[in-house]
């Protein structure tokens, strides 16, 4: 994941996890999720089977977002 924009920083899942465990993870201005939340908890990408996986993933995103932060969420609409 790379951004050439001087105001946009990206982070990989591995670096995110490491920063979290080292208590060095900053709060984010915004969280983007496009067509991925609905896959959480299905066990297809190394995660455990969990019927609450989507809710837990959204809660985790909320916990690392600033108070006035934003969530941009894209999910399938069936169209």
C-alpha positions as CSV (number, residue, x, y, z in Angstrom):
1,X,0.0,0.0,0.0
2,X,1.5,3.3,-1.1
3,X,0.4,6.9,-1.4
4,X,2.3,9.6,-3.1
5,X,0.1,12.3,-1.5
6,X,1.9,14.2,1.2
7,X,-1.2,14.3,3.4
8,X,-2.1,10.6,3.1
9,X,-0.3,7.9,5.1
10,X,-1.1,4.2,4.7
11,X,-0.3,1.2,6.9
12,X,-0.2,-2.5,6.2
13,X,-2.0,-5.0,8.5
14,X,1.3,-6.3,9.8
15,X,2.6,-2.8,10.7
16,X,-0.7,-1.9,12.2
17,X,-0.7,-5.0,14.4
18,X,2.9,-4.4,15.5
19,X,2.3,-0.7,16.3
20,X,-0.8,-1.6,18.3
21,X,1.0,-4.2,20.4
22,X,3.9,-1.8,21.0
23,X,1.4,0.9,22.0
24,X,2.6,3.2,19.3
25,X,-0.4,3.2,17.1
26,X,-1.8,6.7,16.5
27,X,-5.5,7.6,16.2
28,X,-6.6,8.0,12.6
29,X,-8.6,10.9,11.0
30,X,-10.5,8.5,8.8
31,X,-10.9,4.7,8.2
32,X,-11.7,3.4,4.7
33,X,-13.1,0.0,4.1
34,X,-14.4,-1.0,0.7
35,X,-15.9,-4.4,0.1
36,X,-14.0,-6.0,2.9
37,X,-16.0,-5.7,6.1
38,X,-18.5,-8.4,5.0
39,X,-15.6,-10.9,4.7
40,X,-14.5,-10.6,8.4
41,X,-15.1,-13.7,10.4
42,X,-15.6,-16.0,7.5
43,X,-12.2,-17.8,8.0
44,X,-11.1,-17.2,4.4
45,X,-8.2,-14.8,5.0
46,X,-6.5,-16.3,8.0
47,X,-9.1,-15.0,10.5
48,X,-11.1,-17.4,12.7
49,X,-14.7,-18.3,12.0
50,X,-16.8,-15.8,13.9
51,X,-20.4,-14.8,13.3
52,X,-19.7,-11.4,14.9
53,X,-16.5,-10.8,12.8
54,X,-17.9,-7.9,10.9
55,X,-19.1,-6.2,14.1
56,X,-15.8,-6.8,15.8
57,X,-13.8,-5.4,12.8
58,X,-16.0,-2.2,12.8
59,X,-15.5,-1.8,16.5
60,X,-11.7,-2.2,16.1
61,X,-11.8,0.5,13.5
62,X,-13.8,2.8,15.8
63,X,-11.2,2.3,18.6
64,X,-8.4,3.7,16.5
65,X,-10.3,6.6,15.0
66,X,-10.2,10.1,16.4
67,X,-13.3,11.5,18.1
68,X,-14.3,13.6,15.1
69,X,-12.9,11.0,12.7
70,X,-14.8,9.6,9.7
71,X,-15.6,6.1,8.4
72,X,-16.0,5.5,4.7
73,X,-17.6,2.2,4.3
74,X,-18.5,0.5,1.0
75,X,-20.5,-2.7,1.0
76,X,-22.2,-4.7,-1.7
77,X,-25.6,-3.3,-2.6
78,X,-26.9,-6.1,-4.9
79,X,-27.1,-3.9,-7.9
